[in-house]
Amino acid sequence: MEKQEKIVEIIYETYKQINFVDRYKTIYPKYRFDLGTIMSRMNKKENLNVMKDLGYKFKIFTPGQHYNYEEQFGDIRLILSCQISGGMVIPYIYIYIYDKKIGAKQNFRANIGFVYKRLTNDFKQIVNVLSFRNYEDLKGIMKSVIEIYEDFKKEFLKRMEESNLLKE
């Protein structure tokens, strides 16, 4: 097994270790609203303020309205990215090792809805979009997503250190 495949294995094991499936099962139904009730017009600065209130300084990238929070840990870079548009949030956790993105070539997708489908082995379910009606809902979504990210980060970094995959 090559190094990239081992890293992907560690990624999925990390998601399992932090009880991601059960956590996402509780978040998803809580933030799933009819299209007619979701907040279709948002203020980008207000979106950033919601995340700032949670203690995270995200940067916005447009077009596409991706809000990114980036951290570097030696040769590992993690990016919590949330596409926030039209009252919907699509969260991603991007992983770079030696500035190389771990991705589709290694059988990994950063979209946490995809990770959920992969771990439940049910690719037909639609679970990748969290929706909100107001900024309080957005704050709840972001709080839950950030908690998952923080737990993922701690466990992933620990597992990567234990694996010795970054040693040359």
N, C-alpha and C positions, 0 to 999 in steps of 0.2 A: 504494500500500500504506500503510495507516495505521500509526501508531507502535506500537500493541500487536502487530500482526502482525509488524512488523520485530523486535520484542523476542523474540517466539516463535521467529522464524527464527534469531536469535542464540543462543537457548537450545539449540536442536537442533544448531546448528553447534558450539557449545561442547561438547556431549556427544560429537559426532564427533571433535573435536580432541583430547579427552582419552582417546580410544580406549575409550570406555565399553562398547561392545558386547562387545569381546573380554575386557575386564576382568570384566564381569558373567557372561560365559560360563564363566569359571574359578571365580567365587565360587559361583554358583548350584548346580552339582552337588556342590560340596564341603560345602555346608550344606543338604542335602536328605535328610531322614531319614524313616523310616516313622513314622506317627503313634504307634505303640505304644512307640517308643523316645525320643520327645522329652520334654523337661522340662515337664510340665504344671503343676506348682506352683512358683511363683517368689516370691521376696521382692523387693518394689519397691526397698527400700533397697540390697539386694545388686546389683540391676540398675544402680542409679545409681552404686554403687561401681565396677562394671566400667567404666563410661564415665569416671568420675573418674580411674581408674587409667590411662586412655588420654590424660588431660590435658584432658578436656572436662567442663564442668559443665552437665549437662542438668537441666531442670526437668520434673517429671512433672505431667501433666494427666489427671485422671480425671473421669468414667468414660471408658473407652476405652483407658486406659493408654498415652497418647502421651507420649513422652519427647522434649522439644524443646530444641534448642540454637539460639539466635538471635543474629544479628549484624547490625549496622546500618552501612552504608557510604554516608554522605550520604543520597540519596533512595532508595537500594536497601536493602531488608531481606531477608536470607536466613534461612530456618529449616530446619535439618536436623531432621526429625521422624521418629521410629521408633515404630511401634505394636508394643509387645512384650507378647505375651499368649499363654498356652498353649504355650510353647516355640517361638513363631514371631515373626519380625521382618518387618515391612513398612515399608521405608524410603521417605521422601518428601523432596523438596527444594522447599519453598515459596518463591516469589519475589514480593516486593511492590515495586512502583515507585510512588513518591509515595503510599504507604499503600494502593494498589490492588493486589489480588491478581491475578496472572497465572494464568488458569485455563481452564476448559472453554470459556468464551465465545471465547477466543482460540485454541482448538484445542490446549490444553496441559493435561496432567494431571501433578500433582506426584509421583505414585507412580512410583518409578524402574523398577518392573516394566513399567508402561505405556510409559515412555520406551523401554525395551529393545524391546518389541513394535513400537512405532512405527518405531524405527530399523531393525529387521530386516524390517519390513513383514509380520509374521506375528502377527496378533492372536488366533490360535487357541491358541498355545502358553501353557502355564501356568508362569509364571516369577516371579510377584510375591511369593512368600513364601519366606523363608529360615528354616530350622528349626534348633534346637539341642537337644542332649541334656544339656548341663551349662553351667556358667558359663564354662568355657574355650572352648567353641564360641561362646557369646554374645560373648565378648571378640574372637574371630577375626572374627565377622560384623561387629561394630561397628568394629573396626580397618579392615576392608576398606571399609565404607560411609563412614567418616570420611575415608579416603584419597581416595575418589571425590569426596566433598563438597569437600574442600580443593582438589583439582585443578580441579573445576568452578568453585568460587568464584574462584580466581585468574584462570582463563581468561575467565569470564563478565564479571568486573569490568573486565578489560583490554579486552574486546570492546565493552562498553557505553561505556567511556570513548572508545574510538576511533570509535564510531558517532555521537557527538554527539547522540544521541536525548534526552538529559536536559537539553540546553541549550534554554532557552526562546526 
